[in-house]
């Protein structure tokens, strides 16, 4: 899915597929999803019958976020899990953590981001409640809008989208 979305955004309408650039989808996982203790798991497409690589320019890389070794990846995964910038190996990352955790401007940015996420989650929850109320079929659009804090037009669109 991620690879196809990148392809769709990178290729202009009518362009040949051979114009697609080489792409990497990188998943940094919390744990060692492959269970082999390796820091990185590069994935390539291949023809199952022959084992030959497909060579379509599309690559996947799983990064074991639990890996802690004395390598650049091990140190980076360590830094990704740190809550204190003073414990980090990489100065650039530590500086950004300090900015967002210790400076007034950074803290305000993070607070706004968290508030936006909370509001988005709340709205999504209210939309789900409105959908359930629409399924019930006994409550007017106006009442649903009043209860969940959406406009009547928004509730009407939900009803249309649900084909009710």
C-alpha positions as CSV (number, residue, x, y, z in Angstrom):
1,X,0.0,0.0,0.0
2,X,2.7,2.5,1.0
3,X,4.7,1.7,-2.1
4,X,1.7,2.1,-4.4
5,X,0.8,5.5,-2.8
6,X,4.3,6.7,-3.3
7,X,4.2,5.6,-7.0
8,X,0.8,7.3,-7.5
9,X,2.2,10.6,-6.1
10,X,5.6,10.4,-8.0
11,X,4.2,9.5,-11.4
12,X,2.4,12.2,-13.4
13,X,-0.7,11.3,-15.3
14,X,0.1,9.7,-18.6
15,X,3.8,9.1,-17.7
16,X,5.3,5.7,-18.4
17,X,6.0,3.5,-15.4
18,X,9.7,3.4,-16.3
19,X,9.8,7.0,-15.2
20,X,9.3,6.0,-11.6
21,X,12.3,6.7,-9.4
22,X,13.8,4.0,-7.2
23,X,11.8,4.0,-3.9
24,X,12.3,2.7,-0.4
25,X,9.5,2.1,2.1
26,X,11.1,2.0,5.6
27,X,9.3,0.6,8.5
28,X,10.9,1.3,11.9
29,X,9.3,-1.3,14.2
30,X,9.2,-1.3,18.0
31,X,10.3,-4.9,18.2
32,X,12.2,-7.4,16.1
33,X,9.3,-8.4,13.9
34,X,11.4,-11.0,12.0
35,X,12.9,-12.5,15.2
36,X,16.4,-12.9,13.9
37,X,18.2,-10.3,16.1
38,X,19.4,-8.3,13.1
39,X,19.3,-4.5,12.9
40,X,17.9,-4.4,9.4
41,X,15.8,-6.6,7.2
42,X,16.0,-5.5,3.5
43,X,13.1,-7.0,1.5
44,X,13.3,-7.4,-2.3
45,X,10.6,-8.7,-4.7
46,X,11.5,-11.8,-6.6
47,X,10.1,-14.4,-9.0
48,X,9.1,-17.3,-6.8
49,X,9.7,-19.9,-9.5
50,X,13.3,-18.9,-10.1
51,X,14.3,-16.8,-7.1
52,X,15.5,-14.0,-9.4
53,X,15.0,-10.5,-8.2
54,X,12.3,-8.5,-9.9
55,X,14.3,-5.3,-10.1
56,X,11.4,-2.9,-10.3
57,X,13.1,-0.2,-8.3
58,X,10.8,-0.8,-5.3
59,X,12.4,-1.7,-2.0
60,X,11.3,-2.3,1.6
61,X,13.4,-2.1,4.7
62,X,12.4,-3.1,8.2
63,X,14.4,-1.6,10.9
64,X,14.5,-3.4,14.2
65,X,13.7,-0.7,16.7
66,X,14.7,-3.0,19.6
67,X,18.2,-3.4,18.3
68,X,20.9,-1.9,20.5
69,X,24.4,-2.5,19.1
70,X,27.5,-0.4,18.9
71,X,26.7,0.5,15.3
72,X,25.1,3.6,13.7
73,X,21.7,1.8,13.6
74,X,22.0,0.5,17.1
75,X,22.8,4.0,18.4
76,X,20.0,5.6,16.4
77,X,17.5,3.1,17.7
78,X,18.8,3.9,21.2
79,X,18.3,7.6,20.6
80,X,14.7,7.0,19.3
81,X,13.8,5.5,22.6
82,X,15.5,8.1,24.8
83,X,13.4,10.6,26.7
84,X,16.4,12.6,27.8
85,X,18.5,14.4,25.2
86,X,21.5,14.1,27.4
87,X,21.5,10.3,27.0
88,X,21.6,10.5,23.1
89,X,24.5,9.7,20.8
90,X,23.5,12.0,17.9
91,X,23.8,15.7,18.5
92,X,21.3,16.8,15.8
93,X,18.6,14.6,17.2
94,X,19.4,15.6,20.8
95,X,19.2,19.2,19.8
96,X,15.7,18.8,18.3
97,X,14.5,16.8,21.4
98,X,15.9,19.6,23.6
99,X,14.0,22.2,21.5
100,X,10.7,20.4,21.7
101,X,11.0,19.5,25.4
102,X,12.9,22.4,26.9
103,X,12.3,25.6,25.0
104,X,9.2,27.7,25.4
105,X,8.6,27.8,21.6
106,X,9.1,24.0,21.2
107,X,6.8,23.2,24.1
108,X,4.1,25.4,22.6
109,X,4.5,23.7,19.2
110,X,4.2,20.2,20.9
111,X,1.2,21.3,23.0
112,X,-0.6,22.6,19.9
113,X,0.2,19.3,18.1
114,X,-1.1,17.2,21.0
115,X,-4.3,19.4,21.2
116,X,-4.8,19.0,17.4
117,X,-4.5,15.2,17.7
118,X,-6.9,15.2,20.7
119,X,-9.4,17.3,18.8
120,X,-9.1,15.1,15.7
121,X,-9.6,11.9,17.8
122,X,-12.6,13.5,19.6
123,X,-14.2,14.5,16.2
124,X,-13.6,11.0,14.8
125,X,-15.3,9.6,17.9
126,X,-18.3,11.9,17.5
127,X,-18.5,10.9,13.9
128,X,-18.7,7.3,14.9
129,X,-21.4,8.1,17.4
130,X,-23.3,10.0,14.8
131,X,-23.1,7.0,12.4
132,X,-24.5,4.7,15.1
133,X,-27.3,7.1,15.8
134,X,-28.1,7.3,12.0
135,X,-28.1,3.5,11.9
136,X,-30.7,3.5,14.7
137,X,-33.0,5.6,12.5
138,X,-35.1,7.0,15.3
139,X,-33.2,10.3,15.9
140,X,-33.6,13.4,13.8
141,X,-30.6,14.8,11.9
142,X,-30.9,18.0,14.0
143,X,-30.8,16.1,17.3
144,X,-27.8,14.0,16.2
145,X,-26.0,17.2,15.2
146,X,-26.8,18.8,18.6
147,X,-25.7,15.7,20.5
148,X,-22.3,15.2,18.7
149,X,-21.4,18.8,17.9
150,X,-21.5,18.5,14.2
151,X,-23.5,20.7,11.8
152,X,-26.7,19.3,10.3
153,X,-25.0,19.4,6.9
154,X,-22.1,17.2,8.2
155,X,-24.6,14.7,9.6
156,X,-26.6,14.7,6.4
157,X,-23.3,14.0,4.4
158,X,-22.6,11.1,6.8
159,X,-26.1,9.7,6.1
160,X,-25.6,10.1,2.4
161,X,-22.2,8.4,2.6
162,X,-23.7,5.5,4.6
163,X,-26.5,5.2,1.9
164,X,-29.2,5.5,4.5
